[in-house]
Amino acid sequence: MSQKLKEQRLKELAFVGVDTHKDEHTACIANCFGQSLGVFTSENRPKELKGLLEKVDETAKSHNLKPVFGLEDVMGLGQHLARSLISGGYHLKEVNPIETERKRLKNAHPDKSDPLDALAISRVLITDFDKLPTIQSLNEIYLAIHELSNRRDSLVKEKTRIKNKLHILLHREYPYYQTMFKNTFSKAALAFWERFPIASLLKGIGVERLAQYLRANSNNTVSTKKALSILKLVDKDSVPSCLNLVHSSIIRNLVKHLRFIEEQIVIVEKELEPLVDETGMKLSTLTGVDLVTAAKLIAEIGDVNRFSSSDKLAKCAGIAPQQKSSGKKLKFKKSNRGRRQLNTAIYHIALSQISRDRSGKPRNSKARDYFLRKISEGKTKKEALTCLQRRLCDIIYAMMKNKTEYRFQRTTNLVT
């Protein structure tokens, strides 16, 4: 389409940016010049949303324009509105919140309010209309995977927080705790911390009794020698203070909480597996992708058909380089835009592919050769890794679009 036809098409549209919230949504309708034609606020209820759409239609019609909508949080707070728009046959685009923030901050007075945020979304729609992903449907499976993936991320963060707290408290009660067990959070170690959170509780506990207790909680992997070495380190005759007793209570609670979190993570992963299988995606056949990573890719990308090419997917992931050229100097800069969780997932896949297994063999010989070739061309390791990430975008896009497996051994283009 020529530039003149694009400009003509934009003049016929009313750009509606919606700032979504839990209780209410604020919509701003603007013309192709970014001028506000009206601001409407509606509660996040089906009947109220219907009234909001009627107001937008009426305003657009009064200016002989056709409304197109832009939402930031299609899979979250804007989910109900997105469903209403899709069922109503409206044109819907997904807007990156980072782009909205940058558009708002470009104003001479970058104030922040719901109407101003909605207007900023409208202006992103105008400037990046052809670049933004089009939302044609909300697949319930993708939404379910998205929710479970986010839930697992939250559980992992909570698990890390608990471990950090335990490190602090264990160091106060057992300054030498890291030498007591090879893994501070193994089954045997957790059983020990729960039963003996402070050293004074070991009083009257002999070597055989301790060894028997640890073996019962470690699949018989703890020796009597290990129990003896632990007892030699501790001062069993110390008198506990009130602070020690408080530490004892907190350590026990944290250990129980840690076990609960680990059980929940296992449950979430079991729930993810059939959902990922139901999508028909075979992403787990790609080197460096397990069930959790496959779920994260599906959750962040959603329906891959909303991207017209792998270039658009790369931009969405923030992997496509930004051009910073001037005159005869042609320069490109690494982008910090896009979906950062998607970018991180692809980054970890790239790292896994160029690494070696325990036998010293590359996990993916072709990916490693590609990485080394880019370095030989003069690129830094970071730049070479970014190139591999961009290549992985092509592969992931093809695998998701065609629902094919990854068979790098049989083909030179890495995808069948």
LUMPA-720879 format. One record per residue (C-alpha): residue number from 0; y, x, z; residue in three letters. Coordinates in steps of 0.05 Angstrom, whole numbers, padded with zeros to 5 digits. Example, Ala and Ser with C-alpha at 12.3 -4.5 7.8 and 13.67 -1.06 7.14 Angstrom:
<nodes>
(0, (-00090, 00246, 00156), 'Ala')
(1, (-00021, 00273, 00143), 'Ser')
</nodes>
This chain:
<nodes>
(0, (00000, 00000, 00000), 'Met')
(1, (00068, 00027, -00019), 'Ser')
(2, (00123, 00040, 00033), 'Gln')
(3, (00165, -00017, 00004), 'Lys')
(4, (00108, -00067, 00012), 'Leu')
(5, (00095, -00043, 00083), 'Lys')
(6, (00168, -00053, 00101), 'Glu')
(7, (00167, -00122, 00069), 'Gln')
(8, (00105, -00142, 00109), 'Arg')
(9, (00136, -00118, 00174), 'Leu')
(10, (00198, -00161, 00162), 'Lys')
(11, (00153, -00222, 00160), 'Glu')
(12, (00122, -00209, 00228), 'Leu')
(13, (00143, -00224, 00300), 'Ala')
(14, (00118, -00170, 00346), 'Phe')
(15, (00096, -00196, 00413), 'Val')
(16, (00085, -00146, 00469), 'Gly')
(17, (00052, -00172, 00532), 'Val')
(18, (00056, -00137, 00599), 'Asp')
(19, (-00007, -00161, 00635), 'Thr')
(20, (-00015, -00168, 00710), 'His')
(21, (-00065, -00200, 00757), 'Lys')
(22, (-00023, -00262, 00772), 'Asp')
(23, (00023, -00269, 00712), 'Glu')
(24, (00038, -00242, 00643), 'His')
(25, (00106, -00226, 00612), 'Thr')
(26, (00113, -00231, 00537), 'Ala')
(27, (00171, -00205, 00495), 'Cys')
(28, (00177, -00225, 00422), 'Ile')
(29, (00217, -00178, 00377), 'Ala')
(30, (00234, -00173, 00303), 'Asn')
(31, (00219, -00113, 00259), 'Cys')
(32, (00283, -00079, 00283), 'Phe')
(33, (00260, -00081, 00356), 'Gly')
(34, (00311, -00134, 00375), 'Gln')
(35, (00286, -00182, 00429), 'Ser')
(36, (00281, -00254, 00406), 'Leu')
(37, (00257, -00282, 00472), 'Gly')
(38, (00221, -00266, 00537), 'Val')
(39, (00169, -00312, 00568), 'Phe')
(40, (00131, -00308, 00633), 'Thr')
(41, (00066, -00345, 00646), 'Ser')
(42, (00015, -00348, 00702), 'Glu')
(43, (-00053, -00319, 00686), 'Asn')
(44, (-00087, -00387, 00679), 'Arg')
(45, (-00118, -00419, 00617), 'Pro')
(46, (-00069, -00478, 00615), 'Lys')
(47, (-00009, -00433, 00628), 'Glu')
(48, (-00031, -00383, 00575), 'Leu')
(49, (-00036, -00440, 00525), 'Lys')
(50, (00036, -00458, 00540), 'Gly')
(51, (00057, -00386, 00531), 'Leu')
(52, (00026, -00383, 00461), 'Leu')
(53, (00061, -00448, 00443), 'Glu')
(54, (00128, -00419, 00463), 'Lys')
(55, (00115, -00355, 00423), 'Val')
(56, (00094, -00396, 00362), 'Asp')
(57, (00156, -00439, 00367), 'Glu')
(58, (00203, -00379, 00372), 'Thr')
(59, (00169, -00343, 00315), 'Ala')
(60, (00171, -00405, 00271), 'Lys')
(61, (00245, -00414, 00284), 'Ser')
(62, (00256, -00345, 00253), 'His')
(63, (00205, -00356, 00197), 'Asn')
(64, (00160, -00302, 00225), 'Leu')
(65, (00085, -00295, 00239), 'Lys')
(66, (00068, -00270, 00309), 'Pro')
(67, (00024, -00209, 00321), 'Val')
(68, (00005, -00188, 00391), 'Phe')
(69, (-00002, -00122, 00428), 'Gly')
(70, (-00039, -00114, 00494), 'Leu')
(71, (-00050, -00052, 00536), 'Glu')
(72, (-00108, -00073, 00580), 'Asp')
(73, (-00153, -00113, 00533), 'Val')
(74, (-00216, -00102, 00574), 'Met')
(75, (-00182, -00111, 00642), 'Gly')
(76, (-00124, -00154, 00664), 'Leu')
(77, (-00110, -00177, 00593), 'Gly')
(78, (-00182, -00199, 00580), 'Gln')
(79, (-00170, -00274, 00587), 'His')
(80, (-00108, -00272, 00543), 'Leu')
(81, (-00145, -00230, 00491), 'Ala')
(82, (-00200, -00282, 00488), 'Arg')
(83, (-00149, -00337, 00477), 'Ser')
(84, (-00114, -00298, 00422), 'Leu')
(85, (-00179, -00282, 00386), 'Ile')
(86, (-00205, -00354, 00390), 'Ser')
(87, (-00136, -00378, 00366), 'Gly')
(88, (-00139, -00333, 00304), 'Gly')
(89, (-00081, -00288, 00324), 'Tyr')
(90, (-00075, -00216, 00301), 'His')
(91, (-00086, -00172, 00362), 'Leu')
(92, (-00074, -00097, 00370), 'Lys')
(93, (-00092, -00052, 00428), 'Glu')
(94, (-00033, -00009, 00452), 'Val')
(95, (-00041, 00056, 00490), 'Asn')
(96, (-00002, 00052, 00557), 'Pro')
(97, (00021, 00124, 00547), 'Ile')
(98, (00056, 00105, 00482), 'Glu')
(99, (00089, 00047, 00518), 'Thr')
(100, (00115, 00092, 00573), 'Glu')
(101, (00143, 00142, 00523), 'Arg')
(102, (00177, 00087, 00484), 'Lys')
(103, (00210, 00060, 00548), 'Arg')
(104, (00233, 00129, 00571), 'Leu')
(105, (00268, 00141, 00504), 'Lys')
(106, (00322, 00091, 00523), 'Asn')
(107, (00389, 00116, 00548), 'Ala')
(108, (00375, 00079, 00613), 'His')
(109, (00300, 00081, 00624), 'Pro')
(110, (00296, 00024, 00675), 'Asp')
(111, (00229, -00008, 00690), 'Lys')
(112, (00213, -00082, 00694), 'Ser')
(113, (00162, -00129, 00665), 'Asp')
(114, (00207, -00153, 00608), 'Pro')
(115, (00226, -00081, 00591), 'Leu')
(116, (00153, -00060, 00590), 'Asp')
(117, (00136, -00119, 00545), 'Ala')
(118, (00193, -00099, 00498), 'Leu')
(119, (00168, -00027, 00497), 'Ala')
(120, (00098, -00053, 00477), 'Ile')
(121, (00131, -00093, 00421), 'Ser')
(122, (00167, -00031, 00395), 'Arg')
(123, (00102, 00009, 00396), 'Val')
(124, (00072, -00047, 00354), 'Leu')
(125, (00128, -00039, 00303), 'Ile')
(126, (00127, 00036, 00297), 'Thr')
(127, (00050, 00046, 00299), 'Asp')
(128, (00026, -00020, 00271), 'Phe')
(129, (-00022, 00010, 00220), 'Asp')
(130, (-00047, 00063, 00269), 'Lys')
(131, (-00065, 00017, 00327), 'Leu')
(132, (-00137, -00009, 00333), 'Pro')
(133, (-00146, -00082, 00315), 'Thr')
(134, (-00185, -00125, 00365), 'Ile')
(135, (-00227, -00176, 00327), 'Gln')
(136, (-00276, -00195, 00383), 'Ser')
(137, (-00293, -00181, 00456), 'Leu')
(138, (-00366, -00164, 00460), 'Asn')
(139, (-00393, -00184, 00528), 'Glu')
(140, (-00443, -00127, 00527), 'Ile')
(141, (-00388, -00076, 00517), 'Tyr')
(142, (-00348, -00107, 00573), 'Leu')
(143, (-00408, -00106, 00619), 'Ala')
(144, (-00421, -00032, 00603), 'Ile')
(145, (-00347, -00018, 00615), 'His')
(146, (-00349, -00051, 00684), 'Glu')
(147, (-00413, -00015, 00705), 'Leu')
(148, (-00388, 00052, 00679), 'Ser')
(149, (-00324, 00045, 00719), 'Asn')
(150, (-00363, 00023, 00779), 'Arg')
(151, (-00406, 00086, 00775), 'Arg')
(152, (-00344, 00130, 00768), 'Asp')
(153, (-00316, 00098, 00832), 'Ser')
(154, (-00382, 00110, 00868), 'Leu')
(155, (-00384, 00183, 00846), 'Val')
(156, (-00312, 00194, 00871), 'Lys')
(157, (-00330, 00162, 00937), 'Glu')
(158, (-00392, 00206, 00942), 'Lys')
(159, (-00349, 00268, 00931), 'Thr')
(160, (-00299, 00245, 00984), 'Arg')
(161, (-00355, 00235, 01035), 'Ile')
(162, (-00385, 00303, 01020), 'Lys')
(163, (-00318, 00337, 01029), 'Asn')
(164, (-00308, 00302, 01096), 'Lys')
(165, (-00378, 00323, 01118), 'Leu')
(166, (-00364, 00396, 01099), 'His')
(167, (-00304, 00395, 01146), 'Ile')
(168, (-00340, 00363, 01205), 'Leu')
(169, (-00404, 00405, 01197), 'Leu')
(170, (-00363, 00468, 01197), 'His')
(171, (-00332, 00448, 01263), 'Arg')
(172, (-00399, 00435, 01295), 'Glu')
(173, (-00441, 00487, 01259), 'Tyr')
(174, (-00395, 00543, 01232), 'Pro')
(175, (-00457, 00574, 01199), 'Tyr')
(176, (-00482, 00508, 01170), 'Tyr')
(177, (-00484, 00534, 01098), 'Gln')
(178, (-00538, 00585, 01118), 'Thr')
(179, (-00581, 00532, 01152), 'Met')
(180, (-00603, 00498, 01087), 'Phe')
(181, (-00602, 00520, 01015), 'Lys')
(182, (-00573, 00453, 00996), 'Asn')
(183, (-00527, 00422, 01048), 'Thr')
(184, (-00542, 00352, 01022), 'Phe')
(185, (-00617, 00356, 01009), 'Ser')
(186, (-00664, 00305, 01041), 'Lys')
(187, (-00683, 00352, 01097), 'Ala')
(188, (-00610, 00372, 01110), 'Ala')
(189, (-00585, 00300, 01112), 'Leu')
(190, (-00642, 00281, 01160), 'Ala')
(191, (-00623, 00340, 01204), 'Phe')
(192, (-00548, 00323, 01205), 'Trp')
(193, (-00564, 00251, 01222), 'Glu')
(194, (-00612, 00267, 01278), 'Arg')
(195, (-00576, 00329, 01305), 'Phe')
(196, (-00501, 00322, 01286), 'Pro')
(197, (-00483, 00368, 01344), 'Ile')
(198, (-00521, 00429, 01371), 'Ala')
(199, (-00531, 00402, 01441), 'Ser')
(200, (-00578, 00348, 01415), 'Leu')
(201, (-00628, 00403, 01397), 'Leu')
(202, (-00640, 00417, 01471), 'Lys')
(203, (-00714, 00410, 01486), 'Gly')
(204, (-00733, 00411, 01412), 'Ile')
(205, (-00785, 00465, 01396), 'Gly')
(206, (-00800, 00500, 01331), 'Val')
(207, (-00862, 00459, 01314), 'Glu')
(208, (-00829, 00393, 01331), 'Arg')
(209, (-00768, 00409, 01288), 'Leu')
(210, (-00811, 00434, 01231), 'Ala')
(211, (-00853, 00371, 01233), 'Gln')
(212, (-00791, 00327, 01232), 'Tyr')
(213, (-00760, 00364, 01173), 'Leu')
(214, (-00826, 00363, 01134), 'Arg')
(215, (-00831, 00288, 01143), 'Ala')
(216, (-00762, 00281, 01112), 'Asn')
(217, (-00770, 00332, 01055), 'Ser')
(218, (-00837, 00319, 01022), 'Asn')
(219, (-00868, 00376, 01062), 'Asn')
(220, (-00821, 00429, 01032), 'Thr')
(221, (-00794, 00458, 01097), 'Val')
(222, (-00833, 00514, 01131), 'Ser')
(223, (-00840, 00531, 01204), 'Thr')
(224, (-00803, 00595, 01190), 'Lys')
(225, (-00742, 00555, 01166), 'Lys')
(226, (-00743, 00513, 01230), 'Ala')
(227, (-00746, 00577, 01272), 'Leu')
(228, (-00687, 00607, 01234), 'Ser')
(229, (-00646, 00544, 01247), 'Ile')
(230, (-00660, 00544, 01322), 'Leu')
(231, (-00641, 00617, 01327), 'Lys')
(232, (-00572, 00601, 01299), 'Leu')
(233, (-00553, 00544, 01345), 'Val')
(234, (-00530, 00544, 01417), 'Asp')
(235, (-00573, 00487, 01446), 'Lys')
(236, (-00546, 00496, 01517), 'Asp')
(237, (-00473, 00482, 01499), 'Ser')
(238, (-00442, 00423, 01536), 'Val')
(239, (-00413, 00371, 01488), 'Pro')
(240, (-00341, 00350, 01496), 'Ser')
(241, (-00312, 00283, 01480), 'Cys')
(242, (-00290, 00311, 01412), 'Leu')
(243, (-00361, 00334, 01398), 'Asn')
(244, (-00387, 00264, 01413), 'Leu')
(245, (-00335, 00234, 01365), 'Val')
(246, (-00356, 00283, 01311), 'His')
(247, (-00429, 00264, 01324), 'Ser')
(248, (-00415, 00191, 01312), 'Ser')
(249, (-00373, 00203, 01249), 'Ile')
(250, (-00425, 00251, 01218), 'Ile')
(251, (-00480, 00200, 01228), 'Arg')
(252, (-00439, 00145, 01196), 'Asn')
(253, (-00420, 00190, 01138), 'Leu')
(254, (-00493, 00209, 01125), 'Val')
(255, (-00513, 00135, 01124), 'Lys')
(256, (-00455, 00119, 01078), 'His')
(257, (-00474, 00177, 01032), 'Leu')
(258, (-00545, 00151, 01026), 'Arg')
(259, (-00519, 00081, 01012), 'Phe')
(260, (-00473, 00107, 00957), 'Ile')
(261, (-00530, 00147, 00925), 'Glu')
(262, (-00574, 00084, 00925), 'Glu')
(263, (-00518, 00044, 00892), 'Gln')
(264, (-00510, 00097, 00838), 'Ile')
(265, (-00585, 00091, 00822), 'Val')
(266, (-00579, 00015, 00819), 'Ile')
(267, (-00519, 00018, 00772), 'Val')
(268, (-00555, 00067, 00725), 'Glu')
(269, (-00616, 00021, 00723), 'Lys')
(270, (-00570, -00037, 00704), 'Glu')
(271, (-00537, 00005, 00650), 'Leu')
(272, (-00601, 00024, 00615), 'Glu')
(273, (-00620, -00044, 00585), 'Pro')
(274, (-00548, -00058, 00566), 'Leu')
(275, (-00542, 00007, 00528), 'Val')
(276, (-00608, -00006, 00494), 'Asp')
(277, (-00584, -00076, 00474), 'Glu')
(278, (-00526, -00047, 00435), 'Thr')
(279, (-00575, -00012, 00389), 'Gly')
(280, (-00538, 00053, 00396), 'Met')
(281, (-00580, 00117, 00396), 'Lys')
(282, (-00527, 00162, 00426), 'Leu')
(283, (-00576, 00192, 00476), 'Ser')
(284, (-00609, 00229, 00418), 'Thr')
(285, (-00546, 00271, 00411), 'Leu')
(286, (-00550, 00338, 00447), 'Thr')
(287, (-00513, 00335, 00513), 'Gly')
(288, (-00513, 00259, 00518), 'Val')
(289, (-00553, 00224, 00573), 'Asp')
(290, (-00552, 00151, 00593), 'Leu')
(291, (-00488, 00158, 00634), 'Val')
(292, (-00450, 00194, 00579), 'Thr')
(293, (-00475, 00145, 00526), 'Ala')
(294, (-00450, 00087, 00570), 'Ala')
(295, (-00383, 00121, 00579), 'Lys')
(296, (-00375, 00130, 00503), 'Leu')
(297, (-00392, 00057, 00490), 'Ile')
(298, (-00347, 00034, 00546), 'Ala')
(299, (-00287, 00073, 00522), 'Glu')
(300, (-00296, 00063, 00446), 'Ile')
(301, (-00321, -00009, 00449), 'Gly')
(302, (-00332, -00039, 00380), 'Asp')
(303, (-00328, 00022, 00334), 'Val')
(304, (-00312, -00023, 00274), 'Asn')
(305, (-00241, -00031, 00301), 'Arg')
(306, (-00230, 00040, 00277), 'Phe')
(307, (-00225, 00046, 00201), 'Ser')
(308, (-00245, 00119, 00202), 'Ser')
(309, (-00267, 00175, 00248), 'Ser')
(310, (-00195, 00202, 00243), 'Asp')
(311, (-00171, 00140, 00280), 'Lys')
(312, (-00225, 00150, 00333), 'Leu')
(313, (-00203, 00223, 00342), 'Ala')
(314, (-00131, 00201, 00352), 'Lys')
(315, (-00154, 00148, 00402), 'Cys')
(316, (-00191, 00203, 00441), 'Ala')
(317, (-00130, 00250, 00437), 'Gly')
(318, (-00170, 00302, 00399), 'Ile')
(319, (-00132, 00301, 00333), 'Ala')
(320, (-00080, 00357, 00335), 'Pro')
(321, (-00005, 00342, 00335), 'Gln')
(322, (00035, 00373, 00279), 'Gln')
(323, (00094, 00415, 00302), 'Lys')
(324, (00119, 00444, 00237), 'Ser')
(325, (00189, 00465, 00218), 'Ser')
(326, (00211, 00493, 00150), 'Gly')
(327, (00158, 00540, 00124), 'Lys')
(328, (00124, 00546, 00191), 'Lys')
(329, (00062, 00502, 00195), 'Leu')
(330, (00040, 00492, 00267), 'Lys')
(331, (-00006, 00446, 00304), 'Phe')
(332, (-00009, 00431, 00378), 'Lys')
(333, (-00064, 00404, 00422), 'Lys')
(334, (-00052, 00331, 00437), 'Ser')
(335, (-00048, 00304, 00509), 'Asn')
(336, (-00048, 00233, 00486), 'Arg')
(337, (-00104, 00183, 00477), 'Gly')
(338, (-00159, 00158, 00524), 'Arg')
(339, (-00170, 00216, 00572), 'Arg')
(340, (-00238, 00192, 00597), 'Gln')
(341, (-00263, 00189, 00526), 'Leu')
(342, (-00233, 00258, 00513), 'Asn')
(343, (-00267, 00285, 00575), 'Thr')
(344, (-00335, 00256, 00556), 'Ala')
(345, (-00333, 00288, 00487), 'Ile')
(346, (-00308, 00354, 00518), 'Tyr')
(347, (-00369, 00356, 00563), 'His')
(348, (-00415, 00341, 00504), 'Ile')
(349, (-00384, 00400, 00466), 'Ala')
(350, (-00394, 00446, 00526), 'Leu')
(351, (-00466, 00425, 00533), 'Ser')
(352, (-00480, 00438, 00459), 'Gln')
(353, (-00453, 00509, 00458), 'Ile')
(354, (-00488, 00528, 00523), 'Ser')
(355, (-00557, 00559, 00530), 'Arg')
(356, (-00618, 00532, 00565), 'Asp')
(357, (-00658, 00570, 00618), 'Arg')
(358, (-00698, 00607, 00565), 'Ser')
(359, (-00634, 00633, 00534), 'Gly')
(360, (-00638, 00590, 00471), 'Lys')
(361, (-00576, 00550, 00448), 'Pro')
(362, (-00581, 00476, 00464), 'Arg')
(363, (-00555, 00461, 00395), 'Asn')
(364, (-00557, 00521, 00348), 'Ser')
(365, (-00514, 00489, 00294), 'Lys')
(366, (-00459, 00469, 00343), 'Ala')
(367, (-00460, 00539, 00373), 'Arg')
(368, (-00457, 00572, 00304), 'Asp')
(369, (-00398, 00527, 00286), 'Tyr')
(370, (-00363, 00546, 00350), 'Phe')
(371, (-00374, 00621, 00339), 'Leu')
(372, (-00352, 00615, 00267), 'Arg')
(373, (-00286, 00585, 00288), 'Lys')
(374, (-00275, 00642, 00337), 'Ile')
(375, (-00290, 00693, 00282), 'Ser')
(376, (-00236, 00658, 00240), 'Glu')
(377, (-00185, 00678, 00293), 'Gly')
(378, (-00184, 00617, 00337), 'Lys')
(379, (-00185, 00621, 00412), 'Thr')
(380, (-00245, 00593, 00451), 'Lys')
(381, (-00204, 00531, 00471), 'Lys')
(382, (-00183, 00519, 00399), 'Glu')
(383, (-00255, 00529, 00374), 'Ala')
(384, (-00280, 00480, 00426), 'Leu')
(385, (-00227, 00429, 00404), 'Thr')
(386, (-00252, 00438, 00332), 'Cys')
(387, (-00323, 00423, 00356), 'Leu')
(388, (-00297, 00362, 00393), 'Gln')
(389, (-00265, 00337, 00329), 'Arg')
(390, (-00331, 00348, 00292), 'Arg')
(391, (-00367, 00309, 00346), 'Leu')
(392, (-00319, 00251, 00335), 'Cys')
(393, (-00344, 00247, 00263), 'Asp')
(394, (-00416, 00249, 00288), 'Ile')
(395, (-00407, 00197, 00343), 'Ile')
(396, (-00368, 00151, 00296), 'Tyr')
(397, (-00424, 00154, 00244), 'Ala')
(398, (-00479, 00144, 00296), 'Met')
(399, (-00445, 00084, 00327), 'Met')
(400, (-00425, 00052, 00261), 'Lys')
(401, (-00493, 00059, 00229), 'Asn')
(402, (-00534, 00058, 00294), 'Lys')
(403, (-00572, 00120, 00272), 'Thr')
(404, (-00605, 00177, 00310), 'Glu')
(405, (-00582, 00249, 00313), 'Tyr')
(406, (-00628, 00297, 00276), 'Arg')
(407, (-00592, 00362, 00266), 'Phe')
(408, (-00657, 00399, 00248), 'Gln')
(409, (-00666, 00361, 00183), 'Arg')
(410, (-00597, 00356, 00154), 'Thr')
(411, (-00537, 00399, 00142), 'Thr')
(412, (-00486, 00344, 00158), 'Asn')
(413, (-00516, 00333, 00228), 'Leu')
(414, (-00523, 00258, 00219), 'Val')
(415, (-00574, 00214, 00185), 'Thr')
</nodes>
